[in-house]
């Protein structure tokens, strides 16, 4: 046998291990476009791709920059360069970049898409895949996300068989989701006429809650090339808001599947930073009331954000009928890491911030796990199962929203979010001793009990804050403007109930019968739902009212406007009410008394006379309302008696 050096033995072992791997490598290819720092952009293609009829093309994400300072920072942490893919990586790990989750070639890990040609396009342009600046290759100021995408597709069409495709799935993660939504019309025009295009967007549903997107897109150093970027809604380019993109698309939308958390930490952290000053907790650590007020603001903001998030998604789904959603009540951002670059120790995992602390009181932890899409579930359906069902039958609309609406109430969430109330002077080692002692004494039940008590306490503090802002003095009453959010409100009554029992007005025929023949008083209701069947009065209504906002509820007679107001105010005692109603971010059940005491509600008359008055008194009231104000009283009484005498059957009244 030939004697080999230890280094050569190590290389041979690495090659053998690589050849035995059950997950296929992704090979690197360069394109004629540049990253922020002028390095050549790349894409990775499945080396085992043989059938060119089915393709999965993934656009990576990773935030973006909206100012020169942010772009310089991205160059310093290497997120605007391909060097992030090569630095700090052992040789073997760089050569063996493998697909994960939706890009995996392993049939067990990725049942629906394992036999596709997988393409991974890393994100290094910091422009949400929307820019196309033309500068020299020596410049360090490139924003060519749109051009990178077009160059990759062109190369796949010309050299790798994309021109023979039958099924193409465009996947976008976070910023890649924004790019996918704006680039799919161009991609569709390049594919063969008989090719079917569909989209999967992971953590890319962004809403302009409290103008947060307006701040993020305030002054980008690049000029977006997408047509919808030239349309502005509330100061935000339409191309940055998925709901605006979908509602303004003129042609038929392809099937689209959104995966997104109800309390997505990426966007929510910016919302909270705007609502809570960064140094406010440290400056007011000794003032417990101020600290509690800030915590209450955080709670109200988080739950109002979640309600607005779901409302916007359901509104688009109802309008388009081709967009599916999987929305658990987690704070996770990134459910499907696409490659081994996201593994522990990988460059992309190190480049992203996994723990975000806002104002010192809100702590989000993002769990990057390629098996998460197999574990996270809503109502017993996993994300993997939902995606498989959707892809096999794209005409079926998937609408999976967590029925529980409390942050992290889904037990399958792998992320974490904590609301922290700091105590000045309490050392870290003291916290450790207390926690260890409690865990040793009570075991695994302690975290659940602590979270339950903490949630109740925070809701209580928020109610105290709201009541403290309500001022009542003689001749003066001032109330804190209230926000109202309703999600999936439905109201159903049983068909066996009469119209009077359901709160509907009785017919004019019955009124006339009562006036003319009061002895009979038979009830002749309108045609109603057959007995025993449920009648839906309000069906799946979503509503969000900002504090101090004037809102008009409009609709034809009998459409349920009054019923909706009764349900929101908690004044319906019959029937079945479903859905969730929040006042100032607190469930209506806990705020009903405060809301009734601090709101006015004028109801309409259900019948054209007052049941508390006699016939003669009702006629006198009607006469007073219609005759001139100087009409003598005796003339009024005389006319009323004349009318009563003409109605012979009412003389005895």
Number of C-alpha atoms within 10 A of each C-alpha: 3 4 5 8 8 9 9 10 11 11 12 12 12 14 12 11 10 17 12 10 11 11 21 21 23 25 17 16 14 14 18 12 25 32 27 27 25 21 19 19 26 23 20 22 20 22 14 16 19 13 13 16 16 21 23 23 23 27 25 24 25 21 17 22 22 18 15 14 10 15 21 17 13 22 18 12 13 20 27 31 25 22 16 19 18 13 12 12 15 9 9 12 15 16 15 17 19 22 28 23 25 25 30 28 26 18 13 9 20 20 16 17 22 20 20 25 26 25 27 24 22 21 28 34 34 29 30 29 31 30 23 22 18 13 14 11 15 10 12 18 24 28 31 30 29 23 22 29 22 18 18 23 19 17 16 15 17 10 9 16 17 24 18 16 21 17 18 22 21 23 27 25 27 24 27 30 30 27 29 27 23 26 18 17 15 10 17 16 9 16 20 14 10 10 17 16 21 19 24 25 26 25 28 28 24 24 20 21 17 14 14 21 21 17 16 18 17 14 13 16 19 20 16 23 19 17 10 18 18 13 13 13 12 10 14 21 20 22 27 29 21 21 18 18 18 20 13 13 12 8 7 9 18 16 21 22 25 23 25 28 29 29 29 27 25 20 21 22 21 16 23 23 16 16 16 20 13 16 11 15 22 13 11 14 16 14 11 14 13 15 21 18 16 23 23 22 18 23 24 19 21 21 21 23 25 22 25 21 22 21 20 18 22 21 13 18 19 10 11 14 14 19 26 26 22 23 24 30 25 27 26 26 25 26 24 23 25 24 22 24 23 21 17 12 12 19 21 21 16 15 15 14 12 14 15 16 17 23 22 18 19 19 17 22 19 22 18 20 17 22 16 21 23 17 13 20 23 20 11 8 14 18 23 22 16 20 22 16 15 18 19 10 10 19 12 15 18 20 17 18 20 20 14 13 19 16 22 22 14 19 11 16 20 18 18 17 20 15 19 13 16 15 11 11 8 9 9 8 9 10 11 10 10 10 14 12 12 13 13 10 10 10 11 11 9 15 14 10 11 11 13 11 12 15 16 12 12 16 19 14 18 24 18 14 18 17 14 11 12 14 11 10 7 5 5 7 10 11 14 16 15 17 18 21 26 22 21 17 19 19 22 17 21 18 17 15 19 19 17 12 13 18 14 15 15 17 14 14 12 15 19 12 16 15 14 14 13 13 9 9 14 12 15 15 15 15 7 12 15 12 11 11 12 16 17 15 17 20 13 14 16 21 15 18 15 14 12 10 10 7 9 7 9 9 9 7 8 11 12 18 16 16 19 19 15 15 19 21 18 17 12 17 12 14 16 14 17 15 14 20 25 22 23 25 26 21 16 21 12 14 15 16 12 15 15 13 8 16 10 8 9 5 9 7 9 12 12 8 15 13 9 8 11 12 16 16 13 16 20 16 14 13 15 14 10 8 11 9 9 6 10 10 10 9 10 16 15 10 14 19 16 11 15 17 13 11 12 10 13 16 11 7 8
